[in-house]
Amino acid sequence: MRARTIAALSATLAGALVATAGLGESTTQHVWQSDVRVRNLELTSIDRGSMIAARVVVASDGDDARAVRLEVMLPVGVAVVHMPEGCRASPGPVMSLSARVTCVLGDVPPRESRVTSIVTTGAPVSRGRLRFAVFAFSDTPDPLPANNFAERAVP
């Protein structure tokens, strides 16, 4: 039942996204889609692990990727020290701690990319290796959603 519902929804969405432009008897159809992907996630320990810099590169191929957003899932026990304009940290139970940072990257034209850098505190030594995860997505349908996610441990 669920598979049928998803298939029906996908077919309806695909039909709604087909743009038809015709002159006379010839018509051209184009399905708007863009492969938004995480091209790179780089973590750097700063000042002997007291801070961590996360640098994320999000790229687009295909048509324009509209309203691209980036979710950065933070390790437990770190606090955001710096984030660029267009990003906001989720509220946490402890004022300085957040579970994630959401960044609005805007529209990304084909074969272009956006770079986002976030600096956090390091975590207490008892936490072990810290892992960051990122997920990029947009309002434009993505034909390859498997490359929208990346996860790395702090070296």
N, C-alpha and C positions, 0 to 999 in steps of 0.2 A: 504494500500500500504506500509506504513512504517513498519507495523508488519511483512509483508511478506519479506521485505528487511532485517530486523533484523534477522528473522528466517533463511533466506538463508545464511546470513553472519555467523551466529552462527553454522549452519551445516557445512559450508565450513571450518571454523576455527577448529571445533571439529574434522573433518576428517583430517586436516593437523596435528593435535596434537596427533593422534593415532600412537603409535610406535608399529611396529610388528616385533617380533623376532621369527624365526621358525627354527626348526630342523626337517628335513624329512617332515612328513605330519602333525605334530602338530604345532600349532601356538599359541602364547600368545599375547593378545592385552592389552595395558595399556594407559589410557588417563592421561596425566600429568596435575595435578592441585594441588593447595595448598590453604588452607583456611588461608589467611592473615587476622589478626584481631587486633583491638585495645583492648588489655587486660585491660589496666588501663590508666586513665587520672587523675592525681592528681595535684591540684593547691594549692599553699601555699603562703600566704601573708607574706612578709618579712619586717622587720623594720617598723611596723605600716602602712603597705600598700604602702610604697614608692617604693617597688619592689615586683614582683610576680615571683615565680618559677613554671614552668609547667614541670611535669615529665610524660613522656609517655612511656608505655610498649607496644611493638608490637610483636606479636607471630605468629607462623606458624604451621599448621598441614597438613598432607598429604605428598606430595612430596616437594622437595626443592623449596622454593619461590625465584625466580630469580629477581635480581635488585629491591629490595624492597625500596620504597620511602615513606616518611612521609610528609604530608602538615600540618602545624600548622597555623590556621587562627587566627590572633591576633585581640583583641578588638581595636576599634578606639581610637586613642590618646595615645597608648603606644609605647615605643621604645625598641628595643632589646639591652640589656646590655651584655649578654653572650649567646653564642651558641657553641655547640661542633664542632669539625672538621667534615667536610662532610655536614655541613648545610650552607645555605646562605639565607639572608633576601632579600625579593623583594624590588626593588627600590620604593620609595614613593615620593609623591610631596614635602614633607618636608624631608630634608636630613636624619634626625634621626628617622623618623617614617616609618614603614613598614606595609603592609597589611598581610603578611604571611612569614613564614620561611619554606623552603624546605630542607629536610634532605635525603641524600642518605645513606641507611642502608646496602646496598649490599645484598648478598644472605643470606637467613635465612633457615637453615636446619629444618626438621620436629621436632616439640616439643621443639624448642628453641625460644628465644626471644631477642630483642634488646631494650635497655633503652636509651632514649634521654631526656636531661634536658635543658630547655631554661629559661633564666632569662630576664624579661622585667621590664620596669619602671611601676609604678602604673599610673593610669589615673587621670585627674582632678576630684575633688569631684563632680562636676556637672554632670558627666557622668553616675552616678548610678552604679549598679552592673556590673562588667566586665565579659564577657563570652568569653571563648576560645573554639575553635573547632579543631579537628584533623581528618585526613583522611589518612589511610594507604592503599597502593596498590602495586602491583608488575607486572612484565611481564608475570608471570605464571597465567593461568586462575584460577579464584576464584569461587568455587561452592557456597559460602555463602557471598556475598558482603554486606549484611545487617549489619554485625558486623565490618565493616571497618571504621566506623565513631563513634565519641564520642564528646559530648559537655558538658561543665561544667561552672558554674558561680564561681567566686572567693568568698570564704566564708567570 
